[in-house]
């Protein structure tokens, strides 16, 4: 294992359950780490270690690797946090759909974010020649009250 990897003793089933529960409630990774009693950096190291182990397994033959079991806890942690986030997202989508039955803006909000190319707000920028600013000329015309025609100067 890498010398920079977080200490395995901190990654317990209880801590993982606390972090995943917080993620299911909608907490950010930073907040979930605090709930689990670890730093945000530690949580990220554990997730990255899980990803790295999964990638290593795709590239190498791991049947005879005696250290793979020790790294399995990071894989489990990574997969558990991904699952917790997916469950939270599905709950939010169900609630948006339910709210959309009564209020169309909930569905519009979902469409804007899920399909931004089709339903998102489109920003159009207008530029002058060669991408520069547009030149604006202000013209003031004063009308003669009696004749309703422009005053000649």
DRENPA-3360 file (N, C-alpha, C; in nm, 2 decimals, always signed):
BEGIN
1 = XXXXXXXX = +0.08/-0.12/+0.00/+0.00/+0.00/+0.00/+0.09/+0.12/+0.00 ~ +0.03/+0.23/-0.05/+0.10/+0.36/-0.06/+0.12/+0.41/+0.08 ~ +0.23/+0.48/+0.10/+0.25/+0.54/+0.23/+0.16/+0.66/+0.26 ~ +0.10/+0.72/+0.16/+0.01/+0.83/+0.17/-0.14/+0.79/+0.19 ~ -0.17/+0.66/+0.18/-0.30/+0.62/+0.20/-0.35/+0.63/+0.34 ~ -0.48/+0.67/+0.36/-0.53/+0.69/+0.49/-0.52/+0.56/+0.57 ~ -0.51/+0.58/+0.71/-0.50/+0.46/+0.79/-0.63/+0.38/+0.78 ~ -0.61/+0.25/+0.76/-0.73/+0.16/+0.75/-0.81/+0.15/+0.88;
9 = XXXXXXXX = -0.74/+0.17/+0.99/-0.81/+0.16/+1.12/-0.92/+0.26/+1.14 ~ -0.91/+0.37/+1.07/-1.02/+0.47/+1.07/-1.14/+0.43/+0.99 ~ -1.12/+0.35/+0.89/-1.24/+0.31/+0.81/-1.30/+0.19/+0.86 ~ -1.41/+0.22/+0.94/-1.48/+0.11/+1.00/-1.62/+0.10/+0.94 ~ -1.69/-0.01/+0.96/-1.83/-0.02/+0.91/-1.92/+0.08/+0.97 ~ -1.90/+0.11/+1.10/-1.98/+0.21/+1.17/-1.96/+0.35/+1.10 ~ -1.83/+0.39/+1.08/-1.80/+0.52/+1.02/-1.86/+0.53/+0.88 ~ -1.84/+0.42/+0.80/-1.90/+0.41/+0.67/-2.05/+0.43/+0.67;
17 = XXXXXXXX = -2.11/+0.37/+0.76/-2.26/+0.38/+0.77/-2.30/+0.52/+0.81 ~ -2.23/+0.59/+0.90/-2.26/+0.73/+0.93/-2.25/+0.82/+0.81 ~ -2.14/+0.80/+0.74/-2.11/+0.88/+0.62/-2.22/+0.86/+0.51 ~ -2.25/+0.73/+0.49/-2.35/+0.70/+0.38/-2.49/+0.75/+0.42 ~ -2.52/+0.74/+0.55/-2.65/+0.80/+0.60/-2.66/+0.95/+0.57 ~ -2.55/+1.02/+0.60/-2.55/+1.16/+0.58/-2.56/+1.19/+0.43 ~ -2.50/+1.11/+0.34/-2.51/+1.14/+0.20/-2.65/+1.11/+0.15 ~ -2.71/+1.01/+0.21/-2.85/+0.97/+0.17/-2.95/+1.09/+0.21;
25 = XXXXXXXX = -2.91/+1.16/+0.32/-2.99/+1.27/+0.36/-2.97/+1.40/+0.28 ~ -2.87/+1.39/+0.19/-2.84/+1.51/+0.10/-2.72/+1.59/+0.14 ~ -2.64/+1.54/+0.24/-2.52/+1.61/+0.28/-2.41/+1.61/+0.17 ~ -2.33/+1.72/+0.17/-2.22/+1.72/+0.08/-2.11/+1.63/+0.13 ~ -2.01/+1.60/+0.05/-1.90/+1.51/+0.10/-1.83/+1.57/+0.22 ~ -1.82/+1.70/+0.22/-1.75/+1.77/+0.33/-1.83/+1.75/+0.46 ~ -1.96/+1.77/+0.45/-2.04/+1.76/+0.57/-2.05/+1.61/+0.61 ~ -2.06/+1.52/+0.52/-2.07/+1.38/+0.55/-1.94/+1.34/+0.62;
33 = XXXXXXXX = -1.83/+1.39/+0.58/-1.70/+1.36/+0.64/-1.70/+1.40/+0.79 ~ -1.75/+1.52/+0.81/-1.76/+1.57/+0.95/-1.85/+1.49/+1.03 ~ -1.96/+1.44/+0.98/-2.05/+1.36/+1.05/-1.98/+1.23/+1.09 ~ -1.90/+1.18/+1.00/-1.82/+1.06/+1.02/-1.70/+1.07/+1.11 ~ -1.67/+1.20/+1.15/-1.56/+1.22/+1.23/-1.42/+1.22/+1.17 ~ -1.42/+1.24/+1.04/-1.30/+1.25/+0.96/-1.29/+1.38/+0.88 ~ -1.17/+1.40/+0.82/-1.16/+1.52/+0.74/-1.21/+1.49/+0.60 ~ -1.24/+1.60/+0.53/-1.28/+1.59/+0.39/-1.17/+1.53/+0.31;
41 = XXXXXXXX = -1.05/+1.56/+0.34/-0.94/+1.51/+0.27/-0.93/+1.36/+0.29 ~ -0.95/+1.31/+0.41/-0.95/+1.17/+0.44/-1.06/+1.09/+0.36 ~ -1.18/+1.15/+0.35/-1.28/+1.09/+0.28/-1.24/+1.08/+0.13 ~ -1.19/+1.18/+0.08/-1.15/+1.18/-0.06/-1.04/+1.08/-0.09 ~ -0.94/+1.06/+0.01/-0.84/+0.96/-0.01/-0.90/+0.82/-0.01 ~ -0.99/+0.80/+0.07/-1.06/+0.67/+0.07/-1.13/+0.64/-0.06 ~ -1.20/+0.74/-0.11/-1.27/+0.72/-0.23/-1.17/+0.70/-0.35 ~ -1.07/+0.78/-0.35/-0.97/+0.77/-0.46/-0.90/+0.63/-0.45;
49 = XXXXXXXX = -0.87/+0.58/-0.33/-0.81/+0.45/-0.31/-0.90/+0.34/-0.37 ~ -1.03/+0.36/-0.35/-1.13/+0.26/-0.40/-1.13/+0.26/-0.55 ~ -1.13/+0.38/-0.61/-1.13/+0.39/-0.75/-1.00/+0.33/-0.81 ~ -0.89/+0.37/-0.75/-0.76/+0.32/-0.80/-0.75/+0.16/-0.79 ~ -0.81/+0.11/-0.69/-0.81/-0.04/-0.67/-0.90/-0.10/-0.78 ~ -1.01/-0.04/-0.81/-1.10/-0.10/-0.92/-1.03/-0.09/-1.05 ~ -0.96/+0.02/-1.08/-0.89/+0.04/-1.20/-0.77/-0.06/-1.21 ~ -0.70/-0.08/-1.10/-0.59/-0.18/-1.10/-0.64/-0.32/-1.13;
57 = XXXXXXXX = -0.76/-0.35/-1.07/-0.81/-0.49/-1.10/-0.85/-0.51/-1.24 ~ -0.89/-0.40/-1.31/-0.93/-0.41/-1.45/-0.80/-0.44/-1.54 ~ -0.69/-0.39/-1.49/-0.56/-0.40/-1.57/-0.48/-0.53/-1.54 ~ -0.49/-0.57/-1.41/-0.40/-0.68/-1.37/-0.48/-0.80/-1.32 ~ -0.40/-0.91/-1.32/-0.46/-1.04/-1.26/-0.44/-1.03/-1.11 ~ -0.55/-1.03/-1.04/-0.55/-1.01/-0.90/-0.58/-1.14/-0.82 ~ -0.59/-1.25/-0.88/-0.63/-1.37/-0.81/-0.53/-1.41/-0.70 ~ -0.40/-1.39/-0.73/-0.29/-1.43/-0.64/-0.24/-1.31/-0.55;
65 = XXXXXXXX = -0.31/-1.20/-0.55/-0.27/-1.09/-0.48/-0.31/-1.09/-0.33 ~ -0.22/-1.11/-0.24/-0.25/-1.12/-0.09/-0.29/-0.99/-0.03 ~ -0.26/-0.88/-0.09/-0.29/-0.75/-0.04/-0.43/-0.69/-0.09 ~ -0.49/-0.76/-0.18/-0.61/-0.71/-0.24/-0.72/-0.70/-0.14 ~ -0.72/-0.80/-0.04/-0.83/-0.80/+0.06/-0.82/-0.67/+0.15 ~ -0.69/-0.63/+0.18/-0.67/-0.51/+0.26/-0.73/-0.39/+0.18 ~ -0.71/-0.38/+0.05/-0.76/-0.27/-0.03/-0.91/-0.28/-0.06 ~ -0.97/-0.39/-0.03/-1.11/-0.41/-0.06/-1.20/-0.31/+0.02;
73 = XXXXXXXX = -1.16/-0.28/+0.14/-1.24/-0.19/+0.22/-1.25/-0.05/+0.16 ~ -1.15/-0.01/+0.08/-1.16/+0.12/+0.01/-1.26/+0.10/-0.11 ~ -1.26/-0.01/-0.18/-1.35/-0.04/-0.29/-1.49/-0.03/-0.23 ~ -1.51/-0.10/-0.12/-1.64/-0.11/-0.05/-1.69/+0.03/-0.02 ~ -1.60/+0.11/+0.04/-1.64/+0.25/+0.08/-1.68/+0.33/-0.04 ~ -1.60/+0.32/-0.15/-1.63/+0.40/-0.27/-1.76/+0.36/-0.32 ~ -1.79/+0.23/-0.34/-1.91/+0.18/-0.39/-2.03/+0.22/-0.30 ~ -2.01/+0.21/-0.17/-2.12/+0.25/-0.08/-2.16/+0.40/-0.09;
81 = XXXXXXXX = -2.05/+0.48/-0.10/-2.08/+0.63/-0.11/-2.15/+0.66/-0.25 ~ -2.11/+0.59/-0.35/-2.18/+0.61/-0.48/-2.32/+0.56/-0.47 ~ -2.35/+0.45/-0.41/-2.48/+0.40/-0.39/-2.57/+0.50/-0.31 ~ -2.51/+0.55/-0.20/-2.58/+0.65/-0.11/-2.62/+0.77/-0.19 ~ -2.53/+0.82/-0.28/-2.56/+0.94/-0.36/-2.67/+0.91/-0.46 ~ -2.67/+0.79/-0.52/-2.77/+0.75/-0.62/-2.90/+0.74/-0.56 ~ -2.91/+0.68/-0.44/-3.04/+0.67/-0.37/-3.09/+0.81/-0.33 ~ -3.01/+0.90/-0.29/-3.05/+1.04/-0.26/-3.10/+1.11/-0.39;
89 = XXXXXXXX = -3.03/+1.09/-0.50/-3.08/+1.15/-0.62/-3.21/+1.10/-0.67 ~ -3.23/+0.97/-0.65/-3.36/+0.91/-0.69/-3.47/+0.96/-0.60 ~ -3.45/+0.98/-0.48/-3.55/+1.03/-0.39/-3.59/+1.17/-0.43 ~ -3.48/+1.25/-0.46/-3.51/+1.39/-0.50/-3.59/+1.39/-0.63 ~ -3.56/+1.30/-0.73/-3.63/+1.30/-0.85/-3.78/+1.26/-0.83 ~ -3.80/+1.17/-0.74/-3.94/+1.13/-0.71/-4.02/+1.25/-0.65 ~ -3.95/+1.32/-0.56/-4.02/+1.44/-0.50/-4.05/+1.55/-0.61 ~ -3.95/+1.57/-0.70/-3.97/+1.67/-0.80/-4.09/+1.62/-0.89;
97 = XXXXXXXX = -4.09/+1.50/-0.92/-4.20/+1.45/-1.01/-4.33/+1.46/-0.94 ~ -4.34/+1.43/-0.81/-4.46/+1.45/-0.73/-4.50/+1.59/-0.73 ~ -4.41/+1.68/-0.70/-4.44/+1.82/-0.70/-4.48/+1.88/-0.84 ~ -4.43/+1.82/-0.94/-4.46/+1.86/-1.08/-4.61/+1.84/-1.11 ~ -4.67/+1.74/-1.05/-4.81/+1.72/-1.07/-4.90/+1.84/-1.03 ~ -4.85/+1.91/-0.93/-4.93/+2.03/-0.88/-4.87/+2.16/-0.93 ~ -4.74/+2.16/-0.95/-4.67/+2.28/-0.99/-4.57/+2.26/-1.10 ~ -4.60/+2.31/-1.22/-4.52/+2.28/-1.34/-4.38/+2.32/-1.33;
105 = XXXXXXXX = -4.35/+2.42/-1.24/-4.21/+2.47/-1.23/-4.12/+2.37/-1.18 ~ -4.17/+2.27/-1.10/-4.08/+2.17/-1.05/-4.03/+2.08/-1.17 ~ -4.11/+2.05/-1.26/-4.07/+1.97/-1.37/-3.98/+2.05/-1.46 ~ -4.02/+2.18/-1.48/-3.93/+2.27/-1.56/-3.79/+2.28/-1.51 ~ -3.78/+2.29/-1.37/-3.65/+2.30/-1.31/-3.57/+2.17/-1.34 ~ -3.64/+2.05/-1.33/-3.57/+1.93/-1.36/-3.52/+1.92/-1.50 ~ -3.61/+1.96/-1.59/-3.57/+1.95/-1.74/-3.45/+2.05/-1.77 ~ -3.45/+2.17/-1.71/-3.34/+2.26/-1.73/-3.21/+2.20/-1.69;
113 = XXXXXXXX = -3.21/+2.13/-1.58/-3.08/+2.08/-1.53/-3.05/+1.94/-1.58 ~ -3.14/+1.86/-1.62/-3.12/+1.72/-1.67/-3.08/+1.73/-1.82 ~ -3.15/+1.82/-1.89/-3.13/+1.83/-2.03/-3.10/+1.98/-2.07 ~ -2.99/+2.03/-2.03/-2.96/+2.17/-2.04/-2.95/+2.22/-2.19 ~ -2.91/+2.13/-2.28/-2.90/+2.17/-2.42/-3.04/+2.20/-2.48 ~ -3.13/+2.12/-2.44/-3.27/+2.13/-2.49/-3.36/+2.23/-2.41 ~ -3.35/+2.23/-2.28/-3.44/+2.30/-2.20/-3.37/+2.41/-2.11 ~ -3.24/+2.41/-2.11/-3.17/+2.51/-2.02/-3.18/+2.65/-2.08;
121 = XXXXXXXX = -3.15/+2.74/-2.00/-3.15/+2.88/-2.04/-3.04/+2.90/-2.14 ~ -3.07/+2.96/-2.25/-2.97/+2.99/-2.35/-2.92/+3.13/-2.34 ~ -2.79/+3.15/-2.33/-2.73/+3.28/-2.32/-2.67/+3.31/-2.46 ~ -2.72/+3.43/-2.51/-2.67/+3.47/-2.64/-2.59/+3.60/-2.62 ~ -2.46/+3.59/-2.67/-2.38/+3.71/-2.66/-2.37/+3.77/-2.79 ~ -2.38/+3.90/-2.80/-2.36/+3.98/-2.92/-2.23/+4.05/-2.91 ~ -2.16/+4.05/-3.02/-2.03/+4.12/-3.02/-2.02/+4.21/-3.14 ~ -1.93/+4.30/-3.13/-1.90/+4.39/-3.24/-1.80/+4.33/-3.33;
129 = XXXXXXXX = -1.75/+4.41/-3.43/-1.65/+4.35/-3.52/-1.53/+4.30/-3.45 ~ -1.48/+4.18/-3.50/-1.36/+4.12/-3.44/-1.38/+4.08/-3.30 ~ -1.50/+4.06/-3.25/-1.52/+4.01/-3.11/-1.52/+4.13/-3.01 ~ -1.50/+4.25/-3.06/-1.50/+4.36/-2.97/-1.63/+4.41/-2.92 ~ -1.63/+4.52/-2.85/-1.76/+4.57/-2.80/-1.84/+4.63/-2.91 ~ -1.97/+4.64/-2.89/-2.06/+4.70/-2.99/-2.06/+4.85/-2.96 ~ -2.04/+4.93/-3.07/-2.04/+5.07/-3.06/-2.19/+5.12/-3.06 ~ -2.22/+5.20/-2.96/-2.35/+5.26/-2.95/-2.34/+5.41/-2.97;
137 = XXXXXXXX = -2.43/+5.46/-3.05/-2.44/+5.61/-3.08/-2.57/+5.65/-3.02 ~ -2.57/+5.75/-2.94/-2.69/+5.80/-2.88/-2.73/+5.93/-2.95 ~ -2.85/+5.93/-3.00/-2.90/+6.05/-3.07/-3.02/+6.10/-2.99 ~ -3.02/+6.23/-2.97/-3.13/+6.30/-2.89/-3.20/+6.39/-2.99 ~ -3.33/+6.37/-3.00/-3.41/+6.46/-3.08/-3.51/+6.53/-3.00 ~ -3.51/+6.66/-3.00/-3.61/+6.74/-2.93/-3.72/+6.78/-3.02 ~ -3.84/+6.77/-2.98/-3.96/+6.80/-3.06/-4.01/+6.94/-3.02 ~ -4.05/+7.02/-3.12/-4.11/+7.15/-3.10/-4.25/+7.12/-3.06;
145 = XXXXXXXX = -4.30/+7.17/-2.95/-4.43/+7.14/-2.89/-4.54/+7.19/-2.99 ~ -4.52/+7.30/-3.05/-4.63/+7.35/-3.13/-4.65/+7.28/-3.26 ~ -4.54/+7.23/-3.32/-4.56/+7.17/-3.45/-4.53/+7.02/-3.45 ~ -4.49/+6.97/-3.33/-4.46/+6.83/-3.32/-4.36/+6.78/-3.43 ~ -4.27/+6.87/-3.46/-4.16/+6.83/-3.55/-4.03/+6.86/-3.49 ~ -3.93/+6.80/-3.54/-3.80/+6.82/-3.48/-3.75/+6.97/-3.49 ~ -3.69/+7.01/-3.39/-3.63/+7.15/-3.38/-3.50/+7.14/-3.46 ~ -3.48/+7.23/-3.55/-3.36/+7.24/-3.63/-3.26/+7.32/-3.55;
153 = X = -3.14/+7.27/-3.54/-3.03/+7.35/-3.48/-2.93/+7.39/-3.58;
% end
